[in-house]
Amino acid sequence: MIGRRILVIDDDAAMRDSLAFLLGVNGFYVATYETATAFLNDVASGPVNCIVSDIRMPGMSGLELVRKVEADRVDCPVILITGHGDVSLAVEAMKAEVLLRAINSALEARPTKPTDDVAKLQAEARLADLSSRERDVLQGLLAGKRGCPGFC
């Protein structure tokens, strides 16, 4: 759970801040967006583990966002929430617990990738920066060669 990236999309700033705080203190990395369009304009900002979106937003609704995410084959669960309705403070607290359980369940249901996308990109960038000689040494190490004789 720790370090997983959750995106919160809600036009209500107080709700965005509350969700970001709730998720942040529970070990998630959180990015927030005011609209679905703002999220879609920034979707390439890194890997996403889960999206939490309000259903009712100006412009693109949460349901339209789900359809767009599915059409674009973004590989992560989407949880829709709504702040509309008469709900007491106790029920709000219960909703927070239910939300955390829903996020954890959605993340646990997904098969884990052997390597994190970010770590893979960083490793590829480091390999690309190796000199020709460094690549030769690395190839030798990968081939099981040890020591310097005939290799250094």
C-alpha positions as CSV (number, residue, x, y, z in Angstrom):
1,M,0.0,0.0,0.0
2,I,2.7,2.5,0.9
3,G,3.8,4.6,-2.0
4,R,1.0,3.8,-4.2
5,R,-0.2,6.7,-6.3
6,I,-3.8,7.7,-5.9
7,L,-5.4,10.5,-8.0
8,V,-8.3,12.4,-6.5
9,I,-10.6,14.3,-8.9
10,D,-13.2,16.6,-7.4
11,D,-14.4,20.1,-8.1
12,D,-14.9,20.7,-4.4
13,A,-11.6,22.0,-3.0
14,A,-12.5,21.0,0.6
15,M,-13.3,17.5,-0.5
16,R,-10.1,17.2,-2.5
17,D,-8.1,18.5,0.5
18,S,-9.9,16.1,2.9
19,L,-9.4,13.1,0.7
20,A,-5.7,14.0,0.0
21,F,-5.1,14.3,3.8
22,L,-7.0,11.0,4.6
23,L,-5.1,9.1,1.9
24,G,-1.7,10.8,2.7
25,V,-1.8,9.9,6.4
26,N,-2.6,6.3,5.3
27,G,0.6,6.1,3.3
28,F,-0.6,6.9,-0.2
29,Y,1.1,9.3,-2.6
30,V,-1.8,11.6,-3.7
31,A,-2.2,13.9,-6.6
32,T,-5.4,16.0,-6.9
33,Y,-7.2,17.6,-9.8
34,E,-10.2,20.0,-9.9
35,T,-11.7,18.5,-13.1
36,A,-11.6,15.3,-15.1
37,T,-10.2,17.4,-18.0
38,A,-7.3,18.6,-15.9
39,F,-6.5,15.0,-15.0
40,L,-6.7,13.9,-18.6
41,N,-4.3,16.7,-19.7
42,D,-1.8,15.4,-17.1
43,V,-2.4,11.7,-17.4
44,A,1.2,11.0,-18.6
45,S,2.6,12.4,-15.3
46,G,3.5,8.9,-14.1
47,P,2.0,5.6,-13.1
48,V,-1.4,5.6,-11.5
49,N,-2.6,2.9,-9.1
50,C,-6.1,4.1,-8.4
51,I,-8.4,7.0,-9.4
52,V,-11.0,8.4,-6.9
53,S,-13.4,10.7,-8.7
54,D,-16.5,12.7,-7.8
55,I,-19.5,11.6,-9.9
56,R,-21.0,15.1,-10.3
57,M,-18.5,17.6,-11.7
58,P,-18.8,20.5,-14.2
59,G,-17.7,19.5,-17.7
60,M,-16.9,15.8,-17.8
61,S,-18.7,13.8,-15.1
62,G,-17.2,10.9,-13.2
63,L,-19.1,8.4,-15.2
64,E,-17.9,10.0,-18.5
65,L,-14.4,9.8,-17.0
66,V,-14.7,6.1,-16.4
67,R,-15.7,5.6,-20.0
68,K,-12.8,7.7,-21.2
69,V,-10.3,5.8,-19.0
70,E,-11.6,2.5,-20.2
71,A,-11.5,3.7,-23.8
72,D,-7.9,4.9,-23.4
73,R,-7.0,1.6,-21.7
74,V,-5.6,3.3,-18.6
75,D,-4.9,0.2,-16.5
76,C,-6.1,1.2,-13.0
77,P,-9.3,0.9,-10.9
78,V,-11.6,4.0,-10.7
79,I,-13.7,4.6,-7.6
80,L,-16.6,7.0,-7.9
81,I,-17.8,9.1,-4.9
82,T,-20.4,11.8,-4.3
83,G,-20.8,14.4,-1.7
84,H,-24.4,15.2,-2.5
85,G,-27.1,14.1,0.0
86,D,-28.0,14.4,3.7
87,V,-25.3,12.6,5.6
88,S,-24.4,13.0,9.2
89,L,-20.9,13.3,10.5
90,A,-20.9,9.7,11.8
91,V,-21.8,8.5,8.3
92,E,-19.1,10.7,6.8
93,A,-16.5,9.0,9.0
94,M,-17.9,5.6,8.0
95,K,-17.6,6.6,4.3
96,A,-13.9,7.4,4.8
97,E,-13.4,3.9,6.2
98,V,-15.3,2.4,3.3
99,L,-13.3,4.5,0.8
100,L,-10.0,3.2,2.3
101,R,-11.2,-0.4,2.2
102,A,-12.5,0.1,-1.4
103,I,-9.1,1.5,-2.5
104,N,-7.2,-1.3,-0.7
105,S,-9.5,-4.0,-2.2
106,A,-9.1,-2.5,-5.7
107,L,-5.3,-2.4,-5.4
108,E,-5.1,-5.9,-3.9
109,A,-7.3,-7.3,-6.7
110,R,-4.8,-6.2,-9.3
111,P,-1.9,-8.4,-10.2
112,T,1.4,-6.8,-9.1
113,K,3.9,-6.0,-11.7
114,P,7.4,-7.5,-11.3
115,T,9.0,-4.1,-11.7
116,D,7.7,-0.7,-11.0
117,D,7.3,1.4,-14.2
118,V,9.2,4.3,-12.7
119,A,12.1,2.2,-11.5
120,K,12.3,0.5,-14.9
121,L,12.5,3.8,-16.7
122,Q,15.2,5.1,-14.3
123,A,17.2,1.9,-14.8
124,E,16.9,2.2,-18.6
125,A,18.1,5.8,-18.4
126,R,21.1,4.8,-16.2
127,L,22.0,2.1,-18.7
128,A,21.8,4.5,-21.6
129,D,24.3,6.8,-19.8
130,L,27.0,4.0,-19.6
131,S,30.2,4.5,-21.6
132,S,31.2,1.8,-24.1
133,R,33.8,0.4,-21.6
134,E,31.2,0.4,-18.8
135,R,28.8,-1.6,-21.0
136,D,31.6,-4.1,-21.8
137,V,32.3,-4.5,-18.1
138,L,28.6,-4.9,-17.4
139,Q,28.3,-7.5,-20.1
140,G,31.2,-9.4,-18.6
141,L,29.6,-9.4,-15.2
142,L,26.3,-10.6,-16.6
143,A,28.1,-13.4,-18.4
144,G,29.6,-14.5,-15.1
145,K,33.2,-13.2,-15.6
146,R,35.0,-12.3,-12.4
147,G,38.2,-10.5,-11.7
148,C,40.4,-8.5,-14.0
149,P,42.7,-10.9,-15.9
150,G,41.9,-10.6,-19.6
151,F,38.8,-8.5,-18.9
152,C,40.0,-5.2,-17.5
